[in-house]
């Protein structure tokens, strides 16, 4: 499974209009595209950072969709008021305890992965870190996306509320230190987001 993320630094006053446009216009177009199996959108209203991620059955399907999706993506970015940054990922791990509802939030952690350590990092995430993450209060789902060629990865952990996400901060920091020690990755950034849209049909990959 693969994913394409589009990041836009939106004008704060445009965020709600952008969410509505992606929900009502972009998502139906994507879901009608061969090989697309879902869409999610993360929003940080303080910074304006919005990340829409589509999931795909194969790399070939994702790449084949690019010509059709590009104008749709660019128009959505115009509505949000920013320029799109596009990244492509392998979905290395996905574990869903329960579906997310209104009020769900996501903590995303971006990491730099040494080229020769990607498989090891994935194994450690799946077998050592994920069982601890699953025990966080309010846990709903977790995923690990990897760009092997670029040497990057991003872990996303979804909670049923902002309060649960905030309560987990100390545990998450301890776990990040463990992950760095055991995998050799380097933490680049940690962000916390509102889960504005979640329409995912990606199968379990834990």
N, C-alpha and C positions, 0 to 999 in steps of 0.2 A: 504494500500500500504506500501511496505517496501523497504529498500535500504541497500546495502552493499558498504562501502567505503574502498578503499585500498590506504594507504598513503605511499609514498616512498620518502626518501631524496636522490634525484638523483644527479649524477655528472652533473654539468652545461653543459658540452660538450656533454652529452648523451641525453639531454632533447628532442631535435628535432627528433632524431631517435626513442625515446620512444613514442612520440606523433604519429609518422607515424606508428609504429608497432601497437599501440593500435587502431588507426583508421582503418588500413588495415587488421589486423589479429584478434585482440581481439574482436573488436566490432561485426564483422559478426558472430563469434562464440557465443557471448553472445545473440545477437538478434535472433539466431536460437534455443536458449535454451527455453524450455517451461516455460512460465511465466515471461520472461524478457521483460520489456517495456521501456528500454532506458539506455543510458550511457552518462555521462558527465565527463570532465577532467579539473581540475584546475591546474594552473602552476604558481609558484613563481620563476622566473628565478634567482633572487638574492640569495635566500636561497637554491634553488634546490628542494623545497617541491612540490611534485606532488600528487594530490588526484583524483583518478578515482572512480566514484560512479555509480553503476548499480542499476536500480530500478526494482521492482518485484511486481506482482499482489497480492502475498500473502507471508506470512512468510514461509509456507510449500514449495512453489516453490523456494524461495530463499535458504532454507536449502537443498532441494533436489538437487540443482545445484552445491553444494560445491565440490563434488568429481570430477565432470567434469571440473569445472572452476579452481580449485587449480593449476594444472600444467600450465595452460595458464597464470594465474596471476603471478606465480613464475617466468616464463620465461620473462614476461614483466618487472618485477622488476629487473631481471638480466640485461636486456638491458638498463634500466635506471641507473643501478649501485648501487642500494640500497636494503635494506631488507624491505619487505612489512609489514605494520601494518594494520590489518583488523578489521573493526568495523561494527556492524549491527544496523540498525535504523528502527523505525516506521516513516513513512512520515505523520506528524501530520497536516501540512498546506502546500498547494502549490497554489500560485496565479500567473498566467502568464498574463501580460498586452499585451505582443507582443513577437514574437520569437526573439532570439538573433542572431545578425549577426557578421561579422568579426569585430574585435576590441573590442568586449564585455569584460567586466571585472566583477569580483565578490568580494564583501566584505563578509567574513565569520566571525561569532562571536560564539565562543564556550563558553558554560555556564555550571555551576554545578547547578542541579535542586534538591531541597530537595524531598525525596521520596514521601511525601504526598502532594506535590505542583504541580505535573506534569500537571494534568488536568486544574488547575487554570492558570498555566503559558501558556498553549496552548490557553486557552480562551482569556487571555489578549493579547497575540500576535495577534490572529485572529481579535479580535474586537476593540482593542485600538491602537496597534502599526502598524498593516498592513495598515490601511487607511492613516497614516502619511507617511509610507515608499512609498506607491504608488504615493504620491505627489512629491517625489524626482525627480529633473530634470534628464532625461535620464533613468528613471526606466524601467526595462523590466520584471523582475519576482522576486518573493521572496518565500522562503521555510523555514520550520522549521522541523528538524529531531530530534527525541527524542529516547534516550535509557533509558527506564523507570527503568530497573533493575540496570543499572550502575549509574543512576542519572545524565546523561549528556544530553545536547542538542546542536544543532548547527543551527544557522540562516544563510541563504545565500541570499544576495540581488544582483541581476544582473543589471548592467548598460550598456547602449549602447556604452560607451567609457570609457577609463581610465580618461579622463578629467572630465566627469560627476561624476565618482566615487570620484575623488579627491575633487570636488566642494561640495560634500555631507558630507564630513568628520565631519564638525562642527555640522550639523544637526543630523548626526548619533550618535555622542557622547552624545548630549542632549537626544536623544531618548533612548540610552542605560541606562542613569541614570534614566529615567522614568521607563523603564522596570525593572530595579533592585529594585526600590522603590515599584512598584506595584505587583511584582511576588515573590520576595524573592530569586531570582536566584543570582548566583555569576559569574561575568565575569571572564573567564579563559584566553582568548586570542582573539585577533582580527587580521585577516590576509587579505591581498588584493592580488588578483590573476588575471591572464589572463584566460579567458574561452577558453581553447584550443580546446575542443570538446563539442558539445551539440547536442545529438540525443535523445530527450526525447519524450515519448508518454504517460506520466503520466497525467491523467485527473485532472481538476481543483478540489482543495480541500480546498478552502478558506471558 
